[in-house]
């Protein structure tokens, strides 16, 4: 090579632009590149794991929302049934008071049978 004949032997091996320094620089570059690739791999794996966890959280959130809706519907139905039952009892009690009033009055006048 032409560079071999121009640059003296001792400078080629030891100087800042020598083959030893150049080889060390390339080695540093290769090490840095391998570290970068390893970090990129870890980052990609972490991102994939995080996406999986986020998807699991979204599914759990949907399940919980559906469960809350079912519970709210169930509570609403129970409240509606209680209200209907209270209305029914109230109307029955009014009706029973009206129909039983003459019998209660007769009992109070004539006394109760034992």
C-alpha distances in whole Angstrom, upper triangle without the diagonal:
4,6,5,7,9,11,13,13,16,16,13,15,19,18,20,16,15,13,17,19,17,17,21,21,20,23,25,25,25,28,30,29,31,34,34,35,37,39,39,40,43,44,44,46,49,49,50,53,54,55,56,59,59,60,63,64,65,67,69,70,71,73,74,75,77,79,80,81,83,85,86,87,89,90,92,93,95,96,97,99,101,102,104,105,107,108,109,111,112,114,115,117,118,120,121,123,124,126,126,128,132,131,130,133,136,134,135,139,140,138,135,136,135
4,5,5,6,9,11,13,16,15,13,16,19,18,19,15,14,14,18,19,17,19,22,22,21,24,26,26,27,30,31,31,33,35,36,36,39,41,41,42,45,45,46,48,50,51,52,54,55,56,58,60,61,62,64,66,66,68,70,71,72,74,76,77,78,80,81,83,85,86,87,89,91,92,93,95,96,97,99,101,102,103,105,107,108,109,111,112,113,115,117,118,119,121,122,124,126,127,128,130,133,133,132,135,137,136,136,140,141,139,136,137,137
4,5,5,6,9,10,13,11,9,13,15,14,15,12,11,11,15,15,14,16,19,19,19,21,23,23,24,27,28,28,30,33,33,34,36,38,38,40,42,43,44,46,48,48,50,52,53,54,56,58,58,60,62,63,64,66,68,69,70,72,74,74,76,78,79,80,83,84,85,87,88,89,91,93,94,95,97,99,100,101,103,104,106,107,109,110,111,113,114,116,117,119,120,122,123,125,126,127,131,131,129,132,135,134,134,137,139,137,134,135,134
4,6,6,7,8,11,10,8,11,14,14,16,13,11,10,14,15,14,16,19,19,19,22,24,24,25,27,29,29,31,33,34,35,37,39,39,41,43,44,45,47,49,50,51,53,54,55,57,59,60,61,63,65,66,68,69,70,72,74,75,76,78,80,81,82,84,85,86,88,90,91,92,94,96,97,98,100,101,103,104,106,107,108,110,112,113,115,116,117,119,120,122,123,125,126,127,129,132,132,131,134,136,135,135,139,140,138,135,136,135
4,6,7,9,12,12,10,13,16,16,18,15,13,14,17,18,18,19,22,23,23,25,27,27,29,31,32,33,35,37,38,38,41,42,43,44,47,48,49,51,52,53,55,57,58,59,61,63,63,65,67,68,69,71,73,74,75,77,78,79,81,83,84,85,88,89,90,92,93,94,96,98,99,100,102,104,105,106,108,109,111,112,114,115,116,118,120,121,122,124,125,127,129,130,131,132,136,136,134,137,140,138,139,142,144,141,139,140,139
4,6,9,12,10,10,13,15,14,16,13,12,14,17,18,17,19,22,22,22,25,27,27,28,31,32,32,34,36,37,38,41,42,42,44,46,47,48,50,52,53,54,56,57,58,60,62,63,64,67,68,68,71,72,73,75,77,78,79,81,82,83,85,87,88,89,91,93,94,95,97,98,99,101,103,104,105,107,109,110,111,113,114,115,117,119,120,121,123,124,126,128,129,130,131,135,135,133,136,139,138,138,141,143,141,138,139,138
4,7,8,7,6,10,12,10,12,10,9,11,13,14,14,16,19,19,20,22,24,24,26,28,29,30,32,34,35,36,38,40,40,42,44,45,46,48,50,50,52,54,55,56,59,60,61,62,65,65,67,69,70,71,73,75,76,77,79,80,81,83,85,86,87,89,91,92,93,95,96,97,99,101,102,103,105,107,108,109,111,112,113,115,117,118,119,121,122,124,126,127,128,129,133,133,131,134,137,135,136,139,140,138,136,137,136
4,6,5,6,9,11,10,13,12,10,12,14,15,16,17,19,20,22,23,25,26,28,29,31,32,34,35,36,38,40,41,42,44,46,47,48,50,51,52,54,56,57,58,60,62,63,65,66,67,69,71,72,73,75,77,78,79,81,82,83,85,87,88,89,91,93,94,95,97,98,99,101,103,104,105,107,109,110,111,113,114,115,117,119,120,121,123,124,126,128,129,130,131,135,134,133,136,139,137,137,141,142,140,137,139,138
4,6,5,7,9,10,13,12,9,10,12,14,15,16,18,19,20,22,24,25,26,28,30,31,32,34,35,37,38,40,41,42,44,46,47,49,50,51,53,55,56,57,59,60,62,63,65,66,68,70,71,72,74,75,77,78,80,81,82,84,86,87,88,90,92,92,94,96,97,98,100,102,103,104,106,108,109,110,112,113,114,116,118,119,120,122,123,125,127,128,129,130,134,133,132,135,137,136,136,140,141,139,136,137,136
4,5,6,6,8,12,11,9,10,11,12,14,15,17,18,20,21,23,24,26,27,29,30,32,33,35,36,38,39,41,42,44,45,46,48,49,51,53,54,55,57,59,60,61,63,65,65,67,69,70,71,73,75,76,77,79,80,81,83,85,86,87,89,91,92,93,95,96,97,99,101,102,103,105,107,108,109,111,112,113,115,117,118,120,121,122,124,126,127,128,129,133,132,131,134,136,135,135,139,140,137,135,136,135
4,5,5,5,8,8,6,9,10,10,12,14,15,16,18,20,21,22,24,25,27,28,30,31,33,34,36,37,38,40,42,43,44,46,47,49,51,52,53,55,57,58,59,61,63,63,65,67,68,69,71,73,74,75,77,78,79,81,83,84,85,87,89,89,91,93,94,95,97,99,100,101,103,105,105,107,109,110,111,113,115,116,117,119,120,121,123,125,125,127,131,130,129,132,134,133,133,137,138,135,133,134,133
4,6,6,9,7,4,5,8,9,10,11,13,14,16,17,19,20,22,23,25,26,28,29,30,32,34,35,36,38,40,41,42,44,45,46,48,50,51,52,54,56,57,59,60,61,63,65,66,67,69,71,72,73,75,76,77,79,81,82,83,85,87,88,89,91,92,93,95,97,98,99,101,103,104,105,107,108,109,111,113,114,116,117,118,120,122,123,124,125,129,129,127,130,133,131,131,135,136,134,131,132,131
4,6,9,9,5,5,5,8,9,10,11,13,15,16,18,19,20,22,23,25,26,28,29,31,32,34,35,37,38,40,41,43,44,45,47,49,50,51,53,54,56,58,59,60,62,64,65,66,68,70,70,72,74,75,76,78,80,81,82,84,86,86,88,90,91,92,94,96,97,98,100,101,102,104,106,107,108,110,112,113,114,116,117,118,121,122,122,124,128,127,126,129,131,130,130,134,135,132,130,131,130
4,7,8,6,7,6,7,10,11,11,13,15,16,17,19,21,22,23,25,26,27,29,31,32,33,35,37,38,39,41,43,44,45,47,48,49,51,53,54,55,57,59,60,61,63,64,65,68,69,70,71,74,75,75,77,79,80,81,84,85,86,87,89,91,91,93,95,96,97,99,101,102,103,105,106,107,109,111,112,114,115,116,118,120,121,122,123,127,126,125,128,130,129,129,132,134,131,129,130,129
4,5,5,8,8,7,9,12,12,13,15,17,17,19,21,22,23,25,27,28,29,31,32,33,35,37,38,39,41,43,44,45,47,48,49,51,53,54,55,57,59,59,61,63,64,65,67,69,70,71,73,74,75,77,79,80,81,83,85,85,87,89,90,91,93,95,96,97,99,100,101,103,105,106,107,109,110,111,113,115,116,117,119,121,121,123,126,126,124,127,130,128,128,132,133,131,129,130,129
4,6,9,9,6,8,11,11,10,13,15,15,16,19,20,20,22,24,25,26,28,30,31,32,34,36,36,38,40,41,42,44,46,46,48,50,51,52,54,56,56,58,60,61,62,64,66,67,68,70,71,72,74,76,77,78,80,82,82,83,86,87,88,90,92,92,93,96,97,98,100,102,103,104,106,107,108,110,112,113,114,116,117,118,119,123,123,121,124,127,125,125,129,130,128,126,127,126
4,7,8,6,6,10,11,10,12,15,15,16,18,20,20,22,24,25,26,28,30,31,32,34,36,36,38,40,41,42,44,46,46,48,50,51,52,54,56,57,58,60,61,62,64,66,67,68,70,72,72,74,76,77,78,80,82,83,84,86,87,88,90,92,93,94,96,98,98,100,102,103,104,106,108,109,110,112,113,114,116,118,119,120,124,123,122,125,127,126,126,130,131,129,126,128,127
4,5,5,6,9,10,11,12,14,15,17,18,20,21,22,24,26,27,28,30,32,33,35,36,37,39,41,42,43,45,46,47,49,51,52,53,55,57,58,59,61,63,63,65,67,68,69,71,73,74,75,77,78,79,81,83,84,85,87,89,90,91,93,94,95,97,99,100,101,103,105,106,108,109,110,112,113,115,116,118,119,120,121,125,125,123,126,129,127,128,131,132,130,128,129,128
4,5,5,6,8,10,10,12,14,15,16,18,20,21,22,24,25,26,28,30,31,32,34,36,37,39,40,41,43,45,46,47,49,51,52,53,55,56,58,59,61,62,64,65,67,68,70,71,72,74,76,77,78,80,82,82,84,86,87,88,90,92,93,94,96,98,99,100,102,103,104,106,108,109,110,112,113,115,117,118,119,120,124,123,122,125,127,126,126,130,131,129,126,127,126
4,5,5,6,9,10,10,12,14,15,16,18,20,21,22,24,26,27,28,30,31,33,34,36,37,39,40,42,43,45,46,48,49,50,52,54,55,56,58,60,61,63,64,65,67,69,70,71,73,75,76,77,79,80,81,83,85,86,87,89,91,92,93,95,96,97,99,101,102,103,105,106,107,109,111,112,113,115,117,117,119,122,122,120,123,126,124,125,128,129,127,124,125,124
4,5,5,6,9,10,10,12,14,15,16,18,20,21,22,24,26,27,28,30,31,33,34,36,37,38,40,42,43,44,46,48,49,51,52,53,55,57,58,59,61,63,63,65,67,68,69,71,73,74,75,77,78,79,81,83,84,85,87,89,90,91,93,94,95,97,99,100,101,103,104,105,107,109,110,111,113,115,115,117,120,120,119,121,124,122,123,126,127,125,123,124,123
4,5,5,6,9,10,11,12,14,15,16,18,20,21,22,24,26,27,28,30,31,33,35,36,37,39,40,41,43,45,46,47,49,51,52,53,55,57,57,59,61,62,63,65,67,68,69,71,72,73,76,77,78,79,82,83,84,85,87,88,90,92,93,94,96,97,99,100,102,103,104,106,108,109,110,112,113,114,116,119,119,118,120,123,122,122,125,127,124,122,123,122
4,5,5,6,9,10,10,12,14,15,16,18,20,21,22,24,25,27,29,30,31,33,34,36,37,39,40,42,43,45,46,48,49,51,52,54,55,56,58,60,61,62,64,66,67,68,70,71,72,74,76,77,78,80,82,83,84,86,87,89,91,92,93,95,96,98,99,101,102,103,105,107,108,109,111,112,113,115,118,118,116,119,122,120,121,124,125,123,121,122,121
4,5,5,6,9,10,10,12,14,15,16,18,20,21,22,24,26,27,28,30,31,33,34,36,37,38,40,42,43,44,46,48,49,50,52,54,55,57,58,59,61,63,64,65,67,69,69,71,73,74,75,77,79,80,81,83,85,85,87,89,90,91,93,95,96,97,99,100,101,103,105,106,107,109,110,111,113,116,116,114,117,120,118,118,122,123,121,118,119,118
4,5,5,6,9,10,10,12,14,15,16,18,20,21,22,24,26,27,28,30,31,32,34,36,37,38,40,42,43,45,46,47,49,51,52,53,55,57,57,59,61,62,63,65,67,68,69,71,72,73,75,77,78,79,81,83,84,85,87,88,89,91,93,94,95,97,98,100,101,103,104,105,107,109,109,111,114,114,113,116,118,117,117,121,122,120,117,118,117
4,5,5,6,9,10,10,12,14,15,16,18,20,21,22,24,25,27,28,30,31,33,34,36,37,39,40,41,43,45,46,47,49,51,52,53,55,56,57,60,61,62,64,66,67,68,70,71,72,74,76,77,78,80,82,83,84,86,87,88,90,92,93,94,96,97,99,100,102,103,104,106,108,108,110,114,113,112,115,117,116,116,120,121,119,116,117,116
4,5,5,6,8,10,11,12,14,15,16,18,20,21,23,24,26,27,28,30,31,33,34,36,38,39,40,42,43,45,46,48,49,50,52,54,55,56,58,60,61,63,64,65,67,69,70,71,73,75,76,77,79,80,81,83,85,86,87,89,90,92,93,95,96,97,99,101,102,103,105,106,107,109,112,112,110,113,116,114,115,118,119,117,115,115,114
4,5,5,6,8,10,10,12,14,15,16,18,20,21,22,24,26,27,28,30,31,32,34,36,37,38,40,42,43,44,46,47,48,51,52,53,54,57,58,59,61,62,63,64,67,68,69,70,73,74,75,77,78,79,81,83,84,85,87,88,90,91,93,94,95,97,99,100,101,103,104,105,107,110,110,108,111,114,112,112,116,117,115,112,113,112
4,5,5,6,9,10,10,12,14,15,16,18,20,21,22,24,25,26,28,30,31,32,34,36,37,39,40,41,43,45,46,47,49,51,52,53,55,56,57,59,61,62,63,65,67,68,69,71,72,73,75,77,78,79,81,83,84,85,87,88,89,91,93,94,95,97,98,100,102,103,104,105,109,108,107,110,113,111,111,115,116,114,112,113,112
4,5,5,6,9,10,10,12,14,15,16,18,20,21,22,24,25,27,29,30,31,33,35,36,37,39,40,42,43,45,46,48,49,51,52,54,55,56,58,60,61,62,64,66,67,68,70,71,73,74,76,77,78,80,82,83,84,86,87,89,91,92,93,95,96,97,99,101,102,103,105,108,108,106,109,112,110,111,114,115,113,111,112,111
4,5,5,6,9,10,11,12,14,15,17,18,20,21,22,24,26,27,28,30,32,33,34,36,38,39,40,42,43,44,47,48,49,50,53,54,55,57,58,59,61,63,64,65,67,69,70,71,73,74,75,77,79,80,81,83,84,86,87,89,90,91,93,95,96,97,99,100,101,103,106,106,104,107,110,108,109,112,113,111,108,109,108
4,5,5,6,9,10,10,12,14,15,16,18,20,21,22,24,26,26,28,30,31,32,34,36,37,38,40,42,42,45,46,47,48,51,52,53,55,57,57,58,61,62,63,64,67,68,69,71,72,73,75,77,78,79,81,82,84,85,87,88,89,91,93,94,95,97,98,99,101,104,104,102,105,108,106,107,110,112,109,107,108,107
4,5,5,6,9,10,10,12,14,15,16,18,20,21,22,24,25,27,29,30,31,33,35,36,37,39,40,41,43,45,46,47,49,51,52,53,55,56,57,59,61,62,63,65,67,68,69,71,72,74,76,77,78,80,81,83,84,86,87,88,90,92,93,94,96,97,98,100,103,103,102,105,107,106,106,110,111,109,106,107,106
4,5,5,6,9,10,10,12,14,15,17,18,20,21,23,24,26,27,29,30,32,33,34,36,38,39,40,42,44,45,46,48,49,51,52,54,55,56,58,60,61,62,64,66,67,69,70,71,73,75,76,77,79,80,82,83,85,86,87,89,91,92,93,95,96,97,99,102,102,101,104,106,104,105,109,110,107,105,106,105
4,5,5,6,9,10,11,12,14,15,16,18,20,21,22,24,26,27,28,30,32,33,34,36,37,38,40,42,43,44,46,48,49,51,52,53,54,57,58,59,60,63,64,65,67,68,69,71,73,74,75,77,78,80,81,83,84,85,87,89,89,91,93,94,95,97,100,100,98,101,104,102,103,106,107,105,102,103,102
4,5,5,6,9,10,10,12,14,15,16,18,20,21,22,24,25,26,28,30,31,32,34,36,37,39,40,41,43,45,46,47,49,51,52,53,55,56,57,59,61,62,63,65,67,68,69,71,72,73,75,77,78,79,81,82,84,85,87,88,89,91,93,93,95,99,98,97,100,102,101,101,105,106,104,101,102,101
4,5,5,6,9,10,10,12,14,15,16,18,20,21,23,24,25,27,29,30,31,33,35,36,37,39,40,42,43,45,46,48,49,51,52,54,55,56,58,60,61,62,64,66,67,68,70,71,73,74,76,77,78,80,82,83,85,86,87,89,91,92,93,94,98,97,96,99,102,100,101,104,105,103,101,101,101
4,5,5,6,9,10,11,12,14,15,17,18,20,21,23,24,26,27,29,30,32,33,34,36,38,39,40,42,43,45,47,48,49,51,53,54,55,57,58,60,61,63,64,65,67,69,70,71,73,74,76,77,79,80,81,83,85,86,87,89,90,91,93,96,96,94,97,100,98,99,102,103,101,99,99,98
4,5,5,6,8,10,10,12,14,15,16,18,20,21,22,24,26,26,28,30,31,32,34,36,37,38,40,41,42,44,46,47,48,50,52,53,54,56,57,59,60,62,63,65,66,68,69,71,72,73,75,77,78,79,81,82,83,85,87,88,89,91,94,94,92,95,98,96,97,100,101,99,96,97,97
4,5,5,6,9,10,10,12,14,15,16,18,20,21,22,24,25,27,29,30,31,33,35,36,37,39,40,41,43,45,46,47,49,51,52,53,55,56,58,59,61,62,63,65,67,68,69,71,72,74,75,77,78,80,81,82,84,86,87,88,90,93,93,92,94,97,96,96,100,101,99,96,97,96
4,5,5,6,9,10,11,12,14,15,17,18,20,21,23,24,26,27,29,30,32,33,35,36,38,39,40,42,44,45,46,48,49,51,52,54,55,57,58,60,61,63,64,66,67,69,70,71,73,75,76,77,79,80,81,83,85,86,87,89,92,92,91,94,96,94,95,99,100,97,95,96,95
4,5,5,6,9,10,10,12,14,15,16,18,20,21,22,24,26,27,28,30,32,33,34,36,37,38,40,42,43,44,46,48,49,50,52,53,55,56,58,59,61,62,64,65,67,68,69,71,73,74,75,77,78,79,81,83,84,85,86,90,89,88,91,94,92,93,96,97,95,92,93,92
4,5,5,6,9,10,10,12,14,15,16,18,20,21,22,24,25,26,28,30,31,32,34,36,37,38,40,41,43,45,46,47,49,51,52,53,55,56,57,59,61,62,63,65,66,68,69,71,72,73,75,77,78,79,81,82,83,85,88,88,87,90,92,91,91,95,96,94,91,92,91
4,5,5,6,9,10,11,12,14,15,17,18,20,21,23,24,25,27,29,30,31,33,35,36,37,39,40,42,43,45,46,48,49,51,52,54,55,57,58,60,61,62,64,66,67,68,70,71,73,74,76,77,79,81,82,82,84,88,87,86,89,91,90,91,94,95,93,91,92,91
4,5,5,6,9,10,11,12,14,15,17,18,20,21,23,24,26,27,29,30,32,33,34,36,38,39,40,42,43,45,46,48,49,51,52,54,55,57,58,60,61,63,64,65,67,69,70,71,73,74,75,77,79,80,81,83,86,86,84,88,90,88,89,93,94,91,89,89,89
4,5,5,6,9,10,10,12,14,15,16,18,20,21,22,24,26,27,28,30,31,32,34,36,37,38,40,42,43,44,46,47,49,50,52,53,55,56,58,59,61,62,63,65,67,68,69,71,72,73,75,77,78,79,81,84,83,82,85,88,86,87,90,91,89,86,87,87
4,5,5,6,9,10,10,12,14,15,16,18,20,21,22,24,25,27,29,30,31,33,35,36,37,39,40,41,43,45,46,47,49,51,52,53,55,56,58,59,61,62,63,65,67,68,70,71,72,74,76,77,78,79,83,82,81,84,87,85,86,89,91,88,86,87,86
4,5,5,6,9,10,11,12,14,15,17,18,20,21,23,24,26,27,29,30,32,33,35,36,38,39,41,42,44,45,46,48,50,51,52,54,55,57,58,60,61,63,64,65,67,69,70,71,73,75,76,77,78,82,81,80,83,86,84,85,89,90,88,85,86,85
4,5,5,6,9,10,11,12,14,15,17,18,20,21,22,24,26,27,28,30,32,33,34,36,37,39,40,42,43,45,46,48,49,51,52,54,55,57,58,59,61,63,64,65,67,68,69,71,73,74,75,77,80,79,78,81,84,82,83,86,87,85,82,83,83
4,5,5,6,9,10,10,12,14,15,16,18,20,21,22,24,25,26,28,30,31,32,34,36,37,38,40,42,43,44,46,47,49,50,52,53,55,56,58,59,61,62,63,65,67,67,69,71,72,73,75,78,78,77,80,82,81,81,85,86,84,81,82,81
4,5,5,6,9,10,10,12,14,15,17,18,20,21,23,24,25,27,29,30,31,33,35,36,37,39,40,42,43,45,46,48,49,51,52,54,55,57,58,60,61,62,64,65,66,68,70,71,72,74,77,77,76,79,81,80,81,84,85,83,81,82,81
4,5,5,6,9,10,11,12,14,15,17,18,20,21,23,24,26,27,29,30,32,33,35,36,38,39,40,42,43,45,46,48,49,51,52,54,55,57,58,59,61,63,64,65,67,69,70,70,72,76,75,74,77,80,78,79,83,83,81,79,80,79
4,5,5,6,9,10,10,12,14,15,16,18,20,21,22,24,26,27,28,30,31,32,34,36,37,38,40,42,43,44,46,47,49,50,52,53,55,56,58,59,61,62,63,65,67,68,68,70,74,73,72,75,77,76,77,80,81,79,76,77,77
4,5,5,6,9,10,10,12,14,15,16,18,20,21,22,24,25,27,28,30,31,33,34,36,37,39,40,42,43,45,46,47,49,50,52,53,55,56,58,59,61,62,63,65,66,67,69,72,72,71,74,76,75,76,79,80,78,76,77,76
4,5,5,6,9,10,11,12,14,15,17,18,20,21,23,24,26,27,29,30,31,33,35,36,37,39,41,42,43,45,46,48,49,51,52,54,55,57,58,59,61,62,64,65,66,68,71,71,70,73,75,74,75,78,79,77,75,76,75
4,5,5,6,9,10,11,12,14,15,16,18,20,21,22,24,26,27,28,30,32,33,34,36,37,39,40,42,43,45,46,48,49,51,52,53,55,57,58,59,61,63,64,64,66,70,69,68,71,73,72,73,76,77,75,73,73,73
4,5,5,6,9,10,10,12,14,15,16,18,20,21,22,24,25,26,28,30,31,32,34,36,37,38,40,41,43,44,46,47,49,50,52,53,55,56,57,59,61,62,63,64,68,67,66,69,72,70,71,74,75,73,71,72,71
4,5,5,6,9,10,10,12,14,15,16,18,20,21,23,24,26,27,29,30,31,33,35,36,37,39,40,42,43,45,46,47,49,50,52,54,55,56,58,60,61,62,63,67,67,66,69,71,70,70,74,75,73,71,72,71
4,5,5,6,9,10,11,12,14,15,17,18,20,21,23,24,26,27,29,30,31,33,35,36,37,39,40,42,43,45,46,48,49,51,52,53,55,56,58,59,60,62,65,65,64,67,69,68,69,73,73,72,69,70,69
4,5,5,6,9,10,10,12,14,15,16,18,20,21,22,24,26,27,28,30,31,33,34,36,37,39,40,42,43,44,46,47,49,51,52,53,55,57,57,58,60,63,63,62,65,67,66,67,70,71,69,67,67,67
4,5,5,6,9,10,10,12,14,15,16,18,20,21,22,24,26,27,28,30,31,33,34,36,37,39,40,42,43,45,46,47,49,50,51,53,55,56,57,59,62,62,61,64,66,65,66,69,70,68,66,67,66
4,5,5,6,9,10,11,12,14,15,16,18,20,21,23,24,26,27,29,30,31,33,34,36,37,39,40,42,43,44,46,48,49,50,52,54,55,56,58,61,61,60,63,65,64,65,68,69,67,65,66,66
4,5,5,6,9,10,11,12,14,15,16,18,20,21,23,24,26,27,29,30,31,33,34,36,37,39,40,42,43,44,46,47,48,50,52,53,54,56,59,59,58,61,63,62,63,66,67,65,63,64,63
4,5,5,6,8,10,10,12,14,15,16,18,20,21,22,24,25,27,28,30,31,33,34,36,37,38,40,41,43,45,46,47,49,51,52,52,54,58,57,56,59,61,60,61,64,65,63,61,62,61
4,5,5,6,9,10,10,12,14,15,16,18,20,21,22,24,26,27,28,30,31,33,34,36,37,39,40,41,43,44,46,47,49,50,51,53,56,56,55,58,61,59,60,64,65,63,61,62,61
4,5,5,6,9,10,11,12,14,15,16,18,20,21,22,24,26,27,28,30,31,33,34,36,37,38,40,42,43,44,46,48,49,50,52,55,55,54,57,59,58,59,62,63,62,59,60,60
4,5,5,6,9,10,10,12,14,15,16,18,20,21,22,24,26,27,28,30,31,33,34,36,37,38,40,42,42,44,46,47,48,50,53,53,52,55,57,56,57,60,61,59,57,58,57
4,5,5,6,9,10,10,12,14,15,16,18,20,21,22,24,25,27,28,30,31,33,34,36,37,39,40,41,43,45,46,47,48,52,51,50,53,56,55,55,59,60,58,56,57,56
4,5,5,6,9,10,10,12,14,15,16,18,20,21,22,24,25,27,28,30,31,33,34,36,37,38,40,41,43,44,45,47,50,50,50,52,55,54,55,58,59,57,55,56,56
4,5,5,6,9,10,10,12,14,15,16,18,20,21,22,24,26,27,28,30,31,32,34,36,37,38,40,42,43,43,46,49,48,48,51,53,52,53,56,57,55,53,54,54
4,5,5,6,8,10,10,12,14,15,16,18,20,21,22,24,25,27,28,30,31,32,34,36,36,38,40,41,42,44,47,47,46,49,51,50,51,54,55,53,51,52,52
4,5,5,6,9,10,10,12,14,15,16,18,20,21,22,24,25,27,28,30,31,33,34,35,37,39,40,41,43,46,46,45,48,50,49,50,53,54,53,50,52,52
4,5,5,6,9,10,10,12,14,15,16,18,20,21,22,24,25,27,28,30,31,32,34,36,37,38,39,41,45,44,44,47,49,48,49,52,53,52,49,51,51
4,5,5,6,9,10,11,12,14,15,16,18,20,21,22,24,26,26,28,30,31,32,34,36,37,37,40,43,42,42,45,47,46,47,50,51,49,47,48,48
4,5,5,6,9,10,10,12,14,15,16,18,20,21,22,24,25,26,28,30,31,32,34,36,36,38,41,41,40,43,45,44,45,48,49,48,45,47,47
4,5,5,6,9,10,10,12,14,15,16,18,20,21,22,24,25,27,28,30,31,33,34,35,37,40,40,39,42,45,44,44,48,49,48,45,47,47
4,5,5,6,9,10,10,12,14,15,16,18,20,21,22,24,25,26,28,30,31,32,33,35,38,38,38,41,43,42,43,46,47,46,44,45,45
4,5,5,6,9,10,10,12,14,15,16,18,20,21,22,24,25,26,28,30,31,31,33,37,36,36,39,41,40,41,44,45,43,41,42,42
4,5,5,6,9,10,10,12,14,15,16,18,20,21,22,24,25,26,29,30,31,32,36,36,34,37,40,39,39,43,44,43,40,42,42
4,5,5,6,8,10,10,12,14,15,16,18,20,21,22,24,25,27,28,29,31,34,34,34,36,39,38,39,42,44,42,40,42,42
4,5,5,6,8,10,10,12,14,15,16,18,20,21,22,24,25,26,27,29,32,32,32,35,37,36,37,40,41,40,38,39,39
4,5,5,6,9,10,10,12,14,15,16,18,20,20,22,24,25,26,28,31,31,30,33,35,34,35,38,39,38,36,37,37
4,5,5,6,8,10,10,12,14,15,16,18,19,21,23,24,25,26,30,30,29,32,34,34,34,38,39,38,36,38,38
4,5,5,6,9,10,10,12,14,15,16,18,20,21,22,23,25,28,29,28,31,33,33,34,37,38,37,35,36,37
4,5,5,6,8,10,10,12,14,15,16,18,20,20,21,23,27,26,26,29,31,30,31,34,35,34,32,33,34
4,5,5,6,9,10,10,12,14,15,16,18,20,20,22,25,25,24,27,29,29,29,33,34,33,31,33,33
4,5,5,6,8,10,11,12,14,15,17,18,19,21,24,25,24,26,29,29,29,32,34,33,31,33,34
4,5,5,6,8,10,10,12,14,15,16,17,19,22,23,22,25,27,27,28,31,32,31,29,31,32
4,5,5,6,8,10,10,12,14,15,15,17,21,20,20,23,25,24,25,28,30,28,26,28,29
4,5,5,6,9,10,10,12,14,15,16,20,20,19,22,24,24,24,27,29,28,27,29,30
4,5,5,6,8,10,11,12,14,15,18,19,19,21,24,24,25,27,29,28,27,29,30
4,5,5,6,8,10,10,11,14,17,17,17,19,21,21,23,25,26,26,24,26,27
4,5,5,6,9,10,10,11,15,15,14,17,19,19,20,23,24,23,22,24,25
4,5,5,6,9,10,10,14,15,14,16,19,19,20,22,24,24,23,25,27
4,5,5,6,8,10,13,14,14,16,18,19,20,22,24,24,23,24,27
4,5,5,6,8,11,11,11,14,16,16,17,20,21,20,19,21,23
4,6,5,6,9,10,9,11,14,14,15,17,19,19,18,20,23
4,6,5,8,10,10,11,14,15,16,18,20,20,20,22,24
4,6,7,8,10,11,13,14,16,17,18,19,18,20,23
4,6,5,6,9,10,11,12,14,15,15,15,16,19
4,5,5,6,9,10,11,12,14,15,15,17,20
4,5,5,6,9,10,11,12,13,14,16,19
4,5,5,6,9,10,10,11,11,13,16
4,5,5,6,9,10,10,10,12,15
4,5,5,6,9,10,11,14,17
4,5,5,6,8,9,11,15
4,5,5,5,6,8,12
4,6,5,7,11,13
4,6,9,12,15
4,7,9,12
4,7,9
4,6
4
